[in-house]
Amino acid sequence: MVKTIKEERLKWVLPIARKEVKLKDAAKVCPHGKRSMERWVALYKAKGEAGLEPKSTEPKTQKEETPIWIKERILEIRKKTKKCALKIHWQLEKE
């Protein structure tokens, strides 16, 4: 029983890399897509087992983060007027 994603990928890639099975034949019985298997084989050939390690898809930074001065302004308005988010949005658009 495989315990990690890397082991699962390796299980499908090794027979293809060793030319024991063709990729299209393995794709018929594999629960993953053919394109995924093609990428895994290419990574295995380029980087070995380390290439099959899953990569994080989490962004390293938040590009669209709201500036601090806007957050502070919203909190200030909310404390003074007790308005809902939509009304604060309208008010800030007018400013």
NORDA-V248033 format. One record per helix or strand of 2 or more residues. SS is the DSSP state (@ for helix, = for strand). FROM is the first residue (numbers start at 1). TO is the last residue. If there is no record, write none. Layout:
{{SS:FROM:TO} {SS:FROM:TO}}
This chain:
{{@:5:17} {@:23:29} {@:34:52} {@:68:81} {@:85:94}}
